[in-house]
């Protein structure tokens, strides 16, 4: 993969945690096209309430879209039982009381660390979209928490209150934070910096 913008020191990879919002996925792909050298769309075979779900991206994206946006499709094989403890054939091991979305994020960390070894990684939900015009103004650091504008239902309803969830992170995959902290501890990206640097 090659750099997309002249200000980028490394190629960027867009990791999208995807559920079912196909229109939003296609919008994000178009907006991010000028930023990212590669795109990884992550889908689970279950919803966050453990119900079976279709693999909407895999079934709906065309070959033309996959080639244009340099997409890799990843299916996370979630175990159906929320109290599942052992690794079943084709399933990934779930930690006790871990929400499904965090299990997804741990799975993604392992894939990214082996497939994208020197990249800037942006892993986020499908609706957390970067502004291409702001990318070159971001600081040149191994880890960045971008400021995102939050809206409820439409761009006409901005949210001004503090958000109750952790922000998305842009992180170098060859950084010590990612290699020594995120991957070995199987941490989800969204909580990667809570205990970094180590004491």
N, C-alpha and C positions, 0 to 999 in steps of 0.2 A: 504494500500500500504506500502511496506517496502523499506528500503534503498537498492540501487543497488551497491554502492561503499563504501569501508571501510572508506573513508575520509568524507563521507557525514553525517552531523548531523541530517538531515531530509530527508524524501523521496522527490524526485524531480518530478514535473509534466511538461510534454512538451505540450504546447498549440500551435497548428499549424494552422495558418490562411491560408486556402487552397482554391485555385481557380480551376485549371484544370491539373496541372503538375503531373500526376500520377507517372511517372518514378522518378521524383525528390522526391515525397512523400515517395515512397518505399525506395529510397536511404537514406533519412533522418531517416526513421524508423530503418533501419539496423545500421546506424552509431550511433544513439542515444540509441540503445537497452541497452547498458551497463551503461547508465547514469540515465535513467528515470524509475521510478516505475510505472508511468501511463502516457498515452498519450491522449490528447483531440484534435480531428480533427474538426475544425470549418469550415462549408461551408454555404454560403448564397444561396438563391434561385434566386438571380439576380447577374449580373456582375456589375462592377463599373460604367458602363454606363447604368444601369437599364434595361438591357435586360435579359429575362428569361434564366436560364442555368440549365443543368442537374446537379444532385448531384453526381459528378464523384466518390468521395471517397466512399460514401454510396453504390453506384451501383457496384463498382469495387473491393473493398477490400474483401478478402475472410474471412470466419469465422476463419480459421486457423491464418490468419494475425491479425485479431482483438484480438484473444486470446493470441497470442505470444507477441504482443506489448502492450497488456493491453489497448486497444483503446476504448475511448468513442466518439461516433459520435454525433455532435451537428449541427443542422440546424438552421441558423439564418433567421427568417421569415421577410425579408425586405419588406417595403411598396413600391409599384411600382412607386408612384408619388414622384419625388424628392422634391416637395414642400409640401409633406404630413405633416400635423401638429398633427392630432388626432390619437389616438391609435385605429386601426381597429381590428376586431376580428382576432386573430392569428398573428397580426403584432406588431412590436415594434415601439415605438415613435421615430421619427427622429427629431433632432434639426435643426433649419433653417440653410441652406447652409452647412450642415455637410456632408463630403464625405462618401460614403457607407462603406469604410474600417474602418473609425473611429466609425461608428454606430455598426459595427461588434465587435469592441474591447470593447465598452461599454457593449454590451450584454454578452460578455465573462466574464468581470469582475464580473457581478452578479452571473453567474454560478459558477465560481471558488470560490468566497467568501463563497458560501454555501456548496460546495462539497469537497473542498480541504482546510481545515482550518489550517493545520500545515504542510505546504510544501514549497519547493523552487519552484517558478513558473518561467518558461521560456516561454514567449509568443512572437512569432515572425512569420514572413512570412516563407513559406515553404523552401525558399532557404537560410535562415540564420541558418547555421548548426554549432553546437559546436564541438570542437575537444575533444574526450574523454581523450586523453593524457594530456590535459591542465586543466581538471576540478579540480583535486586535488591541483593544484597550485593557484586556485582562492582564494582571501581573504575571511575569515569567517565573512562576514558582511550581514546585512539584505537586502541590495540592492547592486547589482553589474552591471556594464555596461561592458560586455565582449568585448575584442578587436577582431574584425572579419576581415578576409582577404576578399577583394572584387575582383571579377573577372568579366570580360565581355565576355560572350559566352562560355568560357571554362577555365580550370585551367592554360592554356598557355597565358591568357591575363589578368594579374593582373592590377588592377586599383590603381594608386598611388595618385590620386587627392583626395581632401576632398570630402566626400559624402554629398549630399544635404539633406539627410533625417535623422530623429532621429534614434539613435542606439537602438537595442533591449535591454531589461532589464531582469535580473534575480532578483526576489524579493521574500522575505518571505511573505507568505500569513497571517501570524500571527503578522507581523510587524506593528508598528504604521503608517508608511508611507502608507501601503496598506489599513489598516482598517480605519484610520482616514482621509485619503486624497483621495486615488484612488476610493474606493467603494462609499463613501457618495456623492462624486462629479461626479460620473459616468464618470471619466476620462478614456480615452484610455491609455493603458499601455505605449505606446510609448512616451507620453507626461507627464507621471506621475510625473516626478521630476522637472518640470519647476518651480513650486511654492512651493517646499518642502525644508526645513521645513517651516511651516507657521510662519509669523512674530508675 
